[in-house]
């Protein structure tokens, strides 16, 4: 456990492992949101940093939501997600996109559109509960027991775009098409196509930059497919962390057995229709 203490009203020092907390406080201080009250902020996560599950952005959104409740800030969902994005990407200069902040804020299953000039549209998808139940049953979440910094991988992707690397840019365009394919399959209940769509996307994702995949990730992926998975992908920027696979029927049990040789860990998960939540209790706690 790490602790950071500093005087009320002064900028918090940026300390490794607590940079998100310090960055959030400093932005609220700069925006003249805070008053002279001291406070204690306690934060924890259920998965390790560098896992590819968007933990940093989810933590930022959760903390910002708490301050929104505490100070009655007029932040709607779009405001909350955008503010979290600004703190991470602009103030702290942490490389990455903005999808994680919006996913954590809105919750549910959405088709998100990102445009220039910071325009974002989040489209909630009306998916039948039986489709979601089947997805939850068939998707296998696997932790490779390795973590990584996404900074270098993301910087390489950005460099490929700025240098007009045609192969990388084409792969990114195909990933946009993959999102449309996935939306249609889920809405129509064409769940057997999801593995193939994931497989299509993973092959394109690996072309975006070096180190998105590696020997271990490729071996895990090949073993899962040979055991019954029809597709999958590495989470986040790649390089390590979590992977997930689509395993139709009861095939996930064979996949789980096969993946034991790699020393990773299958993790439980659940879909949630809810995004960031906060609440306030007015009673005095003795």
PEKAHU-V792826 format. One record per residue. N is the residue number from 1. RES is the residue in three letters. SS is DSSP state (~ for helix, > for strand, _ for the rest). OMEGA is omega in whole degrees, 0 to 359 (none if undefined). D_FIRST is the distance of its C-alpha to the first C-alpha in whole Angstrom. Layout:
# PEKAHU-V792826
n	res	ss	omega	d_first
N	RES	SS	OMEGA	D_FIRST
N	RES	SS	OMEGA	D_FIRST
This chain:
# PEKAHU-V792826
n	res	ss	omega	d_first
1	UNK	_	178	0
2	UNK	_	182	4
3	UNK	_	178	7
4	UNK	_	179	10
5	UNK	_	179	13
6	UNK	_	182	17
7	UNK	_	177	20
8	UNK	_	177	22
9	UNK	_	178	24
10	UNK	_	179	23
11	UNK	_	179	22
12	UNK	_	177	18
13	UNK	_	178	17
14	UNK	_	184	16
15	UNK	_	181	13
16	UNK	_	182	12
17	UNK	_	178	10
18	UNK	_	183	10
19	UNK	~	179	14
20	UNK	~	180	15
21	UNK	~	180	14
22	UNK	~	180	16
23	UNK	~	178	19
24	UNK	~	181	19
25	UNK	~	183	19
26	UNK	~	177	21
27	UNK	~	179	24
28	UNK	~	176	24
29	UNK	~	179	25
30	UNK	~	181	27
31	UNK	_	179	29
32	UNK	_	179	29
33	UNK	_	189	28
34	UNK	_	173	26
35	UNK	_	185	27
36	UNK	_	178	26
37	UNK	_	171	24
38	UNK	_	180	21
39	UNK	_	173	18
40	UNK	_	179	14
41	UNK	_	178	13
42	UNK	_	183	10
43	UNK	_	177	10
44	UNK	_	179	9
45	UNK	_	181	11
46	UNK	_	180	14
47	UNK	_	183	14
48	UNK	_	174	13
49	UNK	_	180	14
50	UNK	_	185	17
51	UNK	_	181	19
52	UNK	_	181	21
53	UNK	_	179	21
54	UNK	_	185	20
55	UNK	~	183	17
56	UNK	~	181	16
57	UNK	~	178	20
58	UNK	~	177	19
59	UNK	~	179	16
60	UNK	~	179	18
61	UNK	~	181	21
62	UNK	~	180	19
63	UNK	~	179	17
64	UNK	~	177	21
65	UNK	~	178	22
66	UNK	~	178	20
67	UNK	~	176	22
68	UNK	~	178	25
69	UNK	~	185	25
70	UNK	~	184	24
71	UNK	_	178	27
72	UNK	_	181	29
73	UNK	_	184	29
74	UNK	_	182	32
75	UNK	_	169	30
76	UNK	_	183	32
77	UNK	~	180	30
78	UNK	~	179	32
79	UNK	~	182	31
80	UNK	~	181	27
81	UNK	~	182	27
82	UNK	~	178	29
83	UNK	~	178	27
84	UNK	~	177	23
85	UNK	~	182	25
86	UNK	~	182	27
87	UNK	~	182	23
88	UNK	~	190	22
89	UNK	~	183	25
90	UNK	~	182	27
91	UNK	~	184	25
92	UNK	_	178	22
93	UNK	_	176	24
94	UNK	_	184	22
95	UNK	_	177	25
96	UNK	_	180	26
97	UNK	_	180	28
98	UNK	_	183	28
99	UNK	~	184	28
100	UNK	~	180	25
101	UNK	~	181	25
102	UNK	~	178	28
103	UNK	~	180	27
104	UNK	~	182	24
105	UNK	~	188	26
106	UNK	~	185	29
107	UNK	_	180	28
108	UNK	_	178	31
109	UNK	_	186	33
110	UNK	>	168	34
111	UNK	>	187	37
112	UNK	>	180	35
113	UNK	>	182	38
114	UNK	>	182	36
115	UNK	_	176	39
116	UNK	_	180	39
117	UNK	_	174	39
118	UNK	_	179	36
119	UNK	_	179	38
120	UNK	>	175	36
121	UNK	>	179	37
122	UNK	>	182	36
123	UNK	>	177	38
124	UNK	>	180	37
125	UNK	_	178	39
126	UNK	_	185	41
127	UNK	_	180	40
128	UNK	_	184	42
129	UNK	~	180	39
130	UNK	~	176	41
131	UNK	~	179	40
132	UNK	~	178	36
133	UNK	~	180	37
134	UNK	~	177	38
135	UNK	~	182	36
136	UNK	~	179	33
137	UNK	~	189	34
138	UNK	~	180	35
139	UNK	>	181	32
140	UNK	>	180	30
141	UNK	>	188	27
142	UNK	>	177	26
143	UNK	>	183	22
144	UNK	_	183	24
145	UNK	_	173	20
146	UNK	_	175	20
147	UNK	_	182	19
148	UNK	_	172	20
149	UNK	_	182	20
150	UNK	_	188	23
151	UNK	~	185	24
152	UNK	~	180	27
153	UNK	~	180	28
154	UNK	~	178	28
155	UNK	~	177	30
156	UNK	~	177	32
157	UNK	~	179	33
158	UNK	~	179	34
159	UNK	~	179	36
160	UNK	~	178	38
161	UNK	~	183	39
162	UNK	~	179	40
163	UNK	_	177	42
164	UNK	_	175	44
165	UNK	_	189	43
166	UNK	~	180	45
167	UNK	~	180	44
168	UNK	~	180	40
169	UNK	~	178	41
170	UNK	~	179	44
171	UNK	~	179	41
172	UNK	~	177	39
173	UNK	~	180	42
174	UNK	~	176	42
175	UNK	~	174	38
176	UNK	~	178	40
177	UNK	~	178	42
178	UNK	~	180	40
179	UNK	~	178	38
180	UNK	~	178	42
181	UNK	~	181	43
182	UNK	~	179	40
183	UNK	~	182	40
184	UNK	~	182	44
185	UNK	~	182	43
186	UNK	~	181	41
187	UNK	~	182	43
188	UNK	~	181	46
189	UNK	_	178	44
190	UNK	_	191	45
191	UNK	~	180	42
192	UNK	~	179	44
193	UNK	~	188	44
194	UNK	~	178	40
195	UNK	~	180	39
196	UNK	~	178	42
197	UNK	~	177	41
198	UNK	~	180	37
199	UNK	~	176	39
200	UNK	~	183	41
201	UNK	~	182	38
202	UNK	~	178	36
203	UNK	~	178	39
204	UNK	~	181	39
205	UNK	~	181	35
206	UNK	_	180	35
207	UNK	_	184	38
208	UNK	_	182	36
209	UNK	_	175	34
210	UNK	_	174	34
211	UNK	_	172	31
212	UNK	_	173	30
213	UNK	_	177	31
214	UNK	_	184	31
215	UNK	~	181	33
216	UNK	~	181	30
217	UNK	~	179	30
218	UNK	~	179	34
219	UNK	~	178	34
220	UNK	~	182	32
221	UNK	~	180	34
222	UNK	~	180	37
223	UNK	~	179	37
224	UNK	~	181	36
225	UNK	~	180	39
226	UNK	~	182	41
227	UNK	_	176	40
228	UNK	_	176	40
229	UNK	_	180	38
230	UNK	_	178	40
231	UNK	>	180	38
232	UNK	>	178	34
233	UNK	>	170	32
234	UNK	>	182	29
235	UNK	_	176	26
236	UNK	_	182	25
237	UNK	_	181	26
238	UNK	_	177	27
239	UNK	_	182	26
240	UNK	_	179	24
241	UNK	_	185	21
242	UNK	>	169	23
243	UNK	>	169	27
244	UNK	>	185	29
245	UNK	>	174	33
246	UNK	>	185	36
247	UNK	_	183	37
248	UNK	_	177	40
249	UNK	_	179	41
250	UNK	_	186	40
251	UNK	~	183	39
252	UNK	~	180	35
253	UNK	~	174	36
254	UNK	~	179	38
255	UNK	~	179	35
256	UNK	~	180	32
257	UNK	~	182	34
258	UNK	~	185	35
259	UNK	~	179	31
260	UNK	~	183	30
261	UNK	~	184	32
262	UNK	~	174	29
263	UNK	_	179	26
264	UNK	_	186	24
265	UNK	>	174	23
266	UNK	>	182	25
267	UNK	>	175	23
268	UNK	_	180	24
269	UNK	_	174	25
270	UNK	_	172	27
271	UNK	_	176	29
272	UNK	_	178	28
273	UNK	_	186	31
274	UNK	_	175	28
275	UNK	_	181	26
276	UNK	_	180	24
277	UNK	_	176	24
278	UNK	_	178	24
279	UNK	_	182	25
280	UNK	_	175	26
281	UNK	_	187	27
282	UNK	_	182	29
283	UNK	_	180	29
284	UNK	_	180	28
285	UNK	_	182	25
286	UNK	_	none	26
